[in-house]
Amino acid sequence: MSSATKKITKLAKGLKKGAEKVTVHPPFFKTYIPAGSALPAPPLGPQLGQRNIAIAQFCKDFNEKTKDIKEGIPLPTRITTNPDRTYSMVINKPPVTYFLRMAAGVKKGAMKPGKEVAGRVSLRHVYEIAKIKSEDSCWENIPLKTICESVICTAHSCGIEVVKDLDAKEYGIFLEDRQRTVEQQEAELQEAKAAKLLRVAA
């Protein structure tokens, strides 16, 4: 093989490797952004930067649009970019899991869904959550009954039981017991992590 041919072959391989490293990002993406708290830091900043969106301007726009919502509430947001670096955003209501946890009065779902009950919500709660979520564009023209069924499925996946009615006194006792269970689970989880670190260090 001549010297010139070797150079061309080497150049071709280099171009091929370079092409393989180029990542093409779609012009839209979905993410959760806390209301009034969009920041240039990861994970949001890099996601915007990869699509050539002006990060500081986006954060300012998002925070302005969500200033009347309780700060920190996670908001599902769909962002679409244009070739001229402009963008549009569709901000939906908080996720169903957020509303379920608020209604049930719990901070988190079950660690073992199907084997434990993390909390309870009434059918009335399900109906109210479905009504709120029906305002999202993704649920447009979907029957409210279908949305209710989806809310119930999500509740089950979180270990939250759906009941016809809730007795406030009885449920208060349940939540106290549940809190002790969660504290025990978290303690066991920390012990397991510590034991794993010791095994790695040994």
Disulfide bonds with the S-S distance in Angstrom:
none
